[in-house]
Amino acid sequence: MNQSNKSKYLFYTFCLFFLTISTSSFAAAYWIDVKGSGKVNEKVKIELCYGSMDEFGIRHRDTGKELDLAGDFQIRIIDSKGSEQILVLTKQNDCWLGIFIPSSEGSYRIIGINDKHPVVDRSATGGKNVLPIDYISAVYNVDQITQIVEKPVQMLDLILNKEGKKVTLKAFFQNKPSKEGTKIRIFNPENWEKEVILNKNGEAVFYTTMKGLYIIRQDYNEPKSGVYKDVNYSAIRHRCNYFLLEN
């Protein structure tokens, strides 16, 4: 690991929301920016942001109602022994900020859920209303120790294990391997998208081809109807986004 990475890790993960920018092909999105030295007992900052990517691949932070909604994410930090702590978020000018201090070496999982999104109301155009629930999954390594993660910890989850450029992903729904044939979407650092298909064990393999951020996404549409904040919906869209930063 080079000196710049020792001084600062930049981790991003996206939870693509239901809004898009009409004048651009880039979607507006929530993401987390995690900054730390990678050392024991040194502060780690997690900034939860909302914004969009421009044509040069640069992400810009926005403010307003969508950023306010980001405060509904509930984020937990889970250490290698399974101990959990709740990350308290406080509103900043262009993000929500949470801070934790790793007390030992190893891998720390960053887990988040937002089940407070309003219903995506498509009734005016004859479409089906959908209730979105978003999940965040990421890992922060301390003292360059990378530990194998084996068990899911949220309803929709992704686990990645990396050997060189080879990445093996495992997808889960309700603590069981996701269904064979499920498509997992992968966005490379240039935002190009490809799909991989889960095998009978809920696993798939892909290879990194360049440095930068990779977003791995699993979706599950639950055929369940209901009413949320006085708006009817006919399905729940669960979405888990996992980031992988290739140095």
CORVEN-V617574 format. One record per helix or strand. SS is the DSSP state (2 for helix, 1 for strand). FROM is the first residue (numbers start at 1). LEN is the number of residues. Records with the same first field share a line. If there is no record, write none. Layout:
SS = FROM-LEN, FROM-LEN
This chain:
2 = 3-5, 65-6, 123-3
1 = 11-10, 27-9, 43-11, 59-3, 74-5, 84-4, 90-2, 96-6, 106-9, 120-1, 130-13, 156-8, 166-8, 176-2, 183-5, 193-5, 203-5, 212-11, 226-3, 231-3, 235-12
